Amino acid sequence: MTRCAEDDCGNEAAVELHIPWDANREVCPNHARVWAQKDGVVPAPMDGHEDEWP
């Protein structure tokens, strides 16, 4: 199980963020929703977590 890359978050990562200006990150769905609103960020569900991300 991979933990969310965001500081102080203990949730399981379910989404990989492709961030053009930084390294890709694996985050929980809650943090992915916030990041996905930023211009250029592309969220992709991780294998086995497709049902957790629309």
C-alpha positions in Angstrom: 0.0 0.0 0.0 1.3 3.4 -1.0 0.7 6.4 1.2 -0.4 9.8 -0.1 2.6 11.9 -1.0 1.0 15.0 0.7 2.5 16.0 4.1 0.5 14.9 7.1 -1.8 12.7 5.1 -2.0 9.0 6.1 -4.5 8.0 3.4 -3.8 5.4 0.7 -2.7 6.8 -2.6 -5.1 6.0 -5.4 -4.3 8.6 -8.1 -1.1 9.5 -9.9 -0.7 13.1 -10.7 1.2 14.1 -13.8 2.5 17.6 -13.0 4.4 19.3 -15.9 6.5 21.6 -13.6 7.3 18.9 -11.0 7.8 15.2 -10.4 4.7 13.0 -10.6 3.0 12.3 -7.3 0.8 9.5 -6.0 -1.9 11.0 -3.8 -5.3 10.1 -2.2 -8.5 11.0 -4.0 -9.1 14.0 -1.8 -5.8 15.6 -2.6 -6.1 14.6 -6.2 -9.4 16.6 -6.5 -7.5 19.7 -5.3 -4.5 19.2 -7.6 -6.7 18.4 -10.6 -8.0 22.0 -10.5 -4.5 23.4 -11.3 -3.8 24.1 -14.9 -1.8 21.4 -16.6 -2.2 18.7 -13.9 -3.5 15.4 -15.3 -4.8 12.9 -12.7 -4.8 9.1 -13.6 -6.2 6.4 -11.3 -3.6 3.9 -10.2 -4.0 0.2 -11.0 -6.6 -1.4 -8.8 -8.1 2.0 -7.8 -10.1 2.8 -10.9 -13.4 2.8 -9.0 -12.1 5.5 -6.6 -11.5 8.1 -9.2 -14.1 9.3 -11.7 
